[in-house]
Amino acid sequence: MFIIFILSIVFLIYGIIEQINHYKRVKKVPIRIHVNGTRGKSTTTRLIAAGLREAGFKVLAKTTGTLPRIIFEDGMETPLKRRGNPNII
């Protein structure tokens, strides 16, 4: 029982440290744009990223539709591997 208690404390501390590190990394990104809606989010994300890239900003975009992709600073796209099926309700 004592071992379970100690392991629980260790995992709790690990989780807290991970959360703190995550928020530190997120805060390093000066501007974040969230695209929300039902249709056309991937296209809108690509257009916003291209416009900002053309204006001289360093841009990293991510689409999460049926074909999730990361769009890098140079405009190259890399598919993301999904662990499961897309959640479309």
N, C-alpha and C positions, 0 to 999 in steps of 0.2 A: 504494500500500500504506500509505503514511504517513497519507493522508487517512482511510482506513478505520480505522486505529488511533486517530486523533484523534476521529473520530465515535463510535467505540465508547466511548472514555473519557467524552465529553460525555454520551452516553445513559446510561452507568452512573451518573455523578454526578447527572443529572436524576432517574433512578429512585430513588436513595438519598434525595434531597431530597423527592421525592413520598412515599416511605414514611414518612419522619420527620414530614412534615406530616399524613399520614393518621393516624398514631398519636396525634399531638397532638390532632386533632379527636375521635378516638374517646375519648380520656381525659377530654374535657370533658363527656361524658355520664356522670352520676354513677351511674346504675343501668341495667343492661341485663338483660333477661329473654329467654332463648332457649327457644323451644318446639320440642320434638323429638318425633318419633313417626311413625306410619304414616297414621293417619286423624284428621281433626278438628283439625288444627293451625290452620287459618284461623279456625275458630269459636272455638277456645280463645284465640287471639291477640286476637280482637275482644272476647271476654268479659273477659280480663285488662285490656285497654286501657280498656274501659268502667268496670270496677271501680276502677281506679287514677284515672281521670279524675274519677269521682264522689267519690273520696276527696280530691280537690284537687290531684293531681299533674299536672304538664305531661307529656303522653303523646304519643309518635309511634310508630305501629305500622306494620309492613310484613308483608304476606302474600305468599307466593311460590308459591302453588299454580297450578292451571290458569288462574285469573283473578287475577294479581298486582295488589295494590293498596297504596297508602300511605293510612293512616288518620291524619288530622291531629288536633291538639289539641282541635278543636271537634267531632270525630266524623265530619266529612266525609271521604268516600273518593274517591280519584282513581286511575283505572286506570294501571298502568305498561305502557309499551310494551316488549315482548320482542324481542330481536334474532333469536331463533330459536324453535324449538319447546321446550316444557317437557321436561326430561330425566326421564322416568319409566321406571324400570327394572323 
